[in-house]
């Protein structure tokens, strides 16, 4: 089995499953987890962040009963898998044993055309940055996400994204084009001093 290619295919399926049929999402998670355990025996979970309409939706899936400290992480920017996603979208894999993802990082680098692999230190926080290589390609990063932002399985951000999308749809119906609607919502939210989804909810109640 070509594991790097298999992982990339599963990630594409997973991204497509979010917000769709729950059974499809569960099945995709099971297949992806099985593939990751072939790579690292101490694999303990992952966090997938999709940035949609400038809003992050995060899916976290950690193994039950896995209380040992996370010793390593591998961050893969999803723009390397699909150029259509927001550059800040990413998946981060976690394992207990330091160095458990070294070989996988090298294999993914090769499968993706020689993308650079960067070793970070847990003390350096890169969680909210998107690194670029040669002005174009994002790097695969090892150990940039230790400790995890949260170690609890679940889906966050989807409800807020739905509210934002409904508000944008309302603005489009009022005659704004899509880009104008996005800009108007975020500008007015900033003026009001609240997050876009909070302002969007206020708009929908009027």
C-alpha positions as CSV (number, residue, x, y, z in Angstrom):
1,X,0.0,0.0,0.0
2,X,1.2,3.5,-0.9
3,X,0.6,5.0,2.6
4,X,1.3,8.7,1.8
5,X,-1.1,8.6,-1.2
6,X,-3.7,6.7,0.9
7,X,-3.5,9.3,3.6
8,X,-3.9,12.2,1.1
9,X,-7.0,10.4,-0.3
10,X,-8.5,9.9,3.1
11,X,-7.9,13.5,4.0
12,X,-9.7,14.7,0.9
13,X,-12.6,12.4,1.8
14,X,-12.6,13.7,5.4
15,X,-12.7,17.3,4.4
16,X,-15.7,16.5,2.0
17,X,-17.5,14.7,4.8
18,X,-17.6,17.5,7.4
19,X,-21.1,18.9,7.7
20,X,-22.5,16.1,5.5
21,X,-23.8,12.6,6.5
22,X,-22.7,11.6,10.0
23,X,-22.2,7.9,8.9
24,X,-19.9,9.0,6.1
25,X,-17.9,11.1,8.5
26,X,-17.6,8.2,11.0
27,X,-16.5,5.7,8.3
28,X,-13.9,8.1,6.9
29,X,-12.5,8.7,10.4
30,X,-12.2,5.0,11.1
31,X,-10.3,4.4,7.8
32,X,-8.0,7.4,8.4
33,X,-7.2,6.3,12.0
34,X,-6.4,2.8,10.8
35,X,-4.0,4.2,8.2
36,X,-2.3,6.4,10.8
37,X,-1.8,3.5,13.2
38,X,0.1,1.7,10.5
39,X,2.5,4.6,10.5
40,X,3.0,5.1,14.2
41,X,2.1,2.6,16.8
42,X,1.7,5.4,19.4
43,X,-0.5,7.5,17.2
44,X,-3.1,9.1,19.6
45,X,-5.2,11.6,17.5
46,X,-5.5,14.4,15.0
47,X,-7.0,17.8,14.5
48,X,-8.3,18.9,11.2
49,X,-8.9,22.6,10.7
50,X,-10.8,23.8,7.6
51,X,-11.1,27.6,7.1
52,X,-14.3,28.3,5.3
53,X,-15.4,31.9,4.5
54,X,-12.6,33.0,6.8
55,X,-14.0,31.0,9.7
56,X,-12.2,27.9,11.2
57,X,-14.1,24.6,11.6
58,X,-12.0,22.1,13.7
59,X,-12.6,18.4,13.9
60,X,-10.6,16.7,16.7
61,X,-10.4,12.9,17.1
62,X,-8.3,11.5,19.9
63,X,-8.1,7.8,21.0
64,X,-10.2,7.0,24.1
65,X,-8.1,6.3,27.2
66,X,-4.9,7.7,25.7
67,X,-3.7,9.8,28.7
68,X,0.1,9.7,27.9
69,X,1.6,13.0,27.1
70,X,1.9,13.9,23.4
71,X,5.5,13.6,22.3
72,X,5.3,14.6,18.7
73,X,3.1,16.2,16.0
74,X,3.1,16.5,12.2
75,X,1.3,19.4,10.6
76,X,0.3,19.1,6.9
77,X,-1.1,22.3,5.3
78,X,-4.1,21.1,3.2
79,X,-3.2,23.5,0.4
80,X,-0.6,20.9,-0.5
81,X,-3.4,18.4,-1.0
82,X,-5.8,20.8,-2.8
83,X,-5.0,24.3,-4.0
84,X,-8.7,25.2,-3.6
85,X,-8.7,25.3,0.2
86,X,-7.8,28.3,2.3
87,X,-4.1,28.4,3.0
88,X,-4.7,28.3,6.7
89,X,-6.5,25.0,6.6
90,X,-4.4,22.1,8.0
91,X,-4.3,18.7,9.6
92,X,-2.1,17.9,12.6
93,X,-1.4,14.3,13.6
94,X,-0.3,13.5,17.2
95,X,1.7,10.6,18.7
96,X,3.2,9.7,22.1
97,X,6.7,8.7,21.0
98,X,9.0,11.5,19.9
99,X,10.2,11.0,16.3
100,X,7.2,8.7,15.5
101,X,6.3,10.8,12.4
102,X,9.8,11.4,11.0
103,X,9.5,8.7,8.3
104,X,5.9,9.7,7.4
105,X,7.0,13.4,7.0
106,X,9.7,12.3,4.6
107,X,7.3,10.1,2.6
108,X,4.7,12.8,2.4
109,X,7.3,15.3,1.3
110,X,8.3,12.9,-1.6
111,X,4.7,12.2,-2.5
112,X,3.9,15.9,-2.7
113,X,6.8,16.8,-4.9
114,X,9.6,17.6,-2.5
115,X,7.8,19.9,-0.1
116,X,10.2,21.0,2.7
117,X,10.0,19.4,6.1
118,X,10.8,21.7,9.0
119,X,11.6,20.6,12.5
120,X,10.2,22.9,15.1
121,X,10.5,23.0,18.9
122,X,7.5,22.6,21.2
123,X,8.3,25.9,22.8
124,X,7.9,27.8,19.6
125,X,4.2,28.5,18.9
126,X,3.3,28.2,15.1
127,X,-0.3,27.3,15.6
128,X,-1.8,30.4,13.9
129,X,0.8,30.8,11.1
130,X,1.0,29.4,7.7
131,X,4.5,29.0,6.6
132,X,5.6,29.4,2.9
133,X,8.5,27.8,1.1
134,X,10.0,29.7,-1.9
135,X,7.0,32.1,-1.8
136,X,4.7,29.3,-3.0
137,X,4.6,26.0,-1.1
138,X,3.8,25.4,2.5
139,X,6.1,23.3,4.7
140,X,5.3,20.1,6.5
141,X,6.1,20.8,10.2
142,X,7.2,18.4,12.9
143,X,6.5,19.2,16.6
144,X,5.0,22.7,16.0
145,X,1.8,21.8,17.7
146,X,2.9,20.4,21.1
147,X,0.9,20.4,23.3
148,X,-2.4,20.2,21.3
149,X,-4.7,23.2,21.4
150,X,-7.2,20.8,23.0
151,X,-7.3,17.1,23.6
152,X,-11.0,16.4,23.3
153,X,-12.7,14.8,20.4
154,X,-15.5,16.8,18.7
155,X,-16.4,19.3,16.0
156,X,-16.3,23.0,16.7
157,X,-17.1,26.0,14.5
158,X,-19.7,24.5,12.2
159,X,-22.7,26.1,13.9
160,X,-21.0,29.5,13.8
161,X,-20.1,29.0,10.1
162,X,-23.7,28.2,9.3
163,X,-24.9,31.5,10.9
164,X,-22.2,33.5,9.0
165,X,-23.3,31.9,5.7
166,X,-27.0,32.6,6.3
167,X,-26.1,36.3,7.0
168,X,-24.0,36.5,3.9
169,X,-26.9,35.0,1.9
170,X,-29.2,37.7,3.3
171,X,-26.8,40.4,2.2
172,X,-26.5,38.9,-1.3
173,X,-30.3,38.9,-1.5
174,X,-30.2,42.6,-0.7
175,X,-28.1,43.3,-3.8
176,X,-24.5,42.9,-2.6
177,X,-22.2,40.6,-4.5
178,X,-20.5,37.8,-2.6
179,X,-17.2,39.6,-1.9
180,X,-19.0,42.7,-0.8
181,X,-21.2,40.7,1.5
182,X,-18.2,39.1,3.2
183,X,-16.4,42.5,3.6
184,X,-19.6,44.2,4.9
185,X,-20.3,41.6,7.5
186,X,-16.7,41.6,8.8
187,X,-16.4,45.4,8.8
188,X,-19.7,45.8,10.7
189,X,-18.7,43.1,13.2
190,X,-15.3,44.8,13.8
191,X,-17.1,48.2,14.3
192,X,-19.5,46.5,16.8
193,X,-16.5,44.9,18.6
194,X,-17.8,41.3,18.2
195,X,-16.9,38.2,16.3
196,X,-18.5,37.8,12.8
197,X,-20.8,35.0,13.9
198,X,-22.2,37.0,16.8
199,X,-22.9,40.0,14.5
200,X,-24.4,37.6,11.9
201,X,-26.8,36.2,14.5
202,X,-27.9,39.8,15.4
203,X,-28.5,40.5,11.7
204,X,-30.7,37.4,11.3
205,X,-32.9,38.4,14.3
206,X,-33.8,41.8,12.8
